[in-house]
Amino acid sequence: MTSNVGPMPATALRMVTDEEIASFHRDGAVLIKQVLPAEWVQLAAAGLDAAIAEPDVMSAELANGTLRVDQFPAAKSNQLRRLVDESPIAEIVGRALQSPVTFYMDQMFHKLPGLVAPTPWHQDTCYYNLDGHDLIRAWVSPDPVARNVSLEVVRGSHLWNATYAPLAGRNAATNESARDQFESATDDAPVLGRDVYQTWSYASGVRDQSLPPVPDIDANRDSFDIIGWEYEPGDVILFHGHVLHSALGDVVSERTRRAHASLWAGRDVCYLHRAGQIIPDPIGLYDHEPKTGQPLMDFPDVFPIAWDPAG
Ligand SMILES: O=C(O)CCC(=O)C(=O)O
């Protein structure tokens, strides 16, 4: 799929403010209002539609087919690839993180009209073979997103120094092959090999049962400091890789809710062999056979610096 669009604006509509940067570091998330030029919003829409039209083996039909969560959609849509490589998103995340940044991977969340599937509370950290603090997501949508189907985070939870168990993956306590996979995990090769690209689903991974379960936030909403936002196209929601987040749902909406979520890594992010890996590594990384503790930025052919505060 090609994108027949001309030159695109390289800069954001405005600078990220010091106050927004402080909010991101304090709260673990921030809504940056009206920062992404309309041309990029349109390209994101075209890219998400292209990705939805081309389901591949990495896509997951969830919630009775009303929800698709695609891994690495920029790999199959030139428009999304351009969004990642050329849009001001890299600069926006780099300014918020105050670090050089490299693109790690992306996801598409596509929710059909009707009863909108919620995204349950989770933390992203435990899904990837990654370790480090400088992890940030940029979440954009070409659609207005009402507060009751939008993202929420537990304010400050990125600083709790807790890694919670993922919600997906096979349970090593009850599934023999998952237990074997978990127990035989080493630093020599990821649990999910390159071959998993042919067959991957959320059930391919092994849930690390030694990690604590995500607290039942919905049952105890008053006990948590929850923030969320109504979203308009042109906004960018930034949230920290360790923050507990979810998306509201279980309400009837007339609109499709399309979203692109790109994950970016800063200076301190290293590779970590997780015995309980859920999402496969970015494909180019398999050639390098990374070891636990190796900085991602040691692999510049896979993870080139996308934006650097030093210019
Ligand atoms: O858009 C959603 O429903 C959830 C987004 C999310 O969990 C993420 O971007 O990590």
The ligand as an SDF file (V2000), in Angstrom:
LIG
                    3D

 10  9  0  0  0  0  0  0  0  0999 V2000
   -6.7660    2.3880   22.8570 O   0  0  0  0  0  0  0  0  0  0  0  0
   -6.9860    1.5470   23.7150 C   0  0  0  0  0  0  0  0  0  0  0  0
   -8.1100    1.0740   23.9010 O   0  0  0  0  0  0  0  0  0  0  0  0
   -5.8970    1.0370   24.6110 C   0  0  0  0  0  0  0  0  0  0  0  0
   -4.5450    1.5960   24.3060 C   0  0  0  0  0  0  0  0  0  0  0  0
   -3.4480    0.9110   25.0410 C   0  0  0  0  0  0  0  0  0  0  0  0
   -3.6430    0.1240   25.9320 O   0  0  0  0  0  0  0  0  0  0  0  0
   -2.0740    1.2080   24.6630 C   0  0  0  0  0  0  0  0  0  0  0  0
   -1.8590    2.0330   23.7520 O   0  0  0  0  0  0  0  0  0  0  0  0
   -1.1450    0.6310   25.2730 O   0  0  0  0  0  0  0  0  0  0  0  0
  1  2  2  0
  2  3  1  0
  2  4  1  0
  4  5  1  0
  5  6  1  0
  6  7  2  0
  6  8  1  0
  8  9  2  0
  8 10  1  0
M  END
$$$$
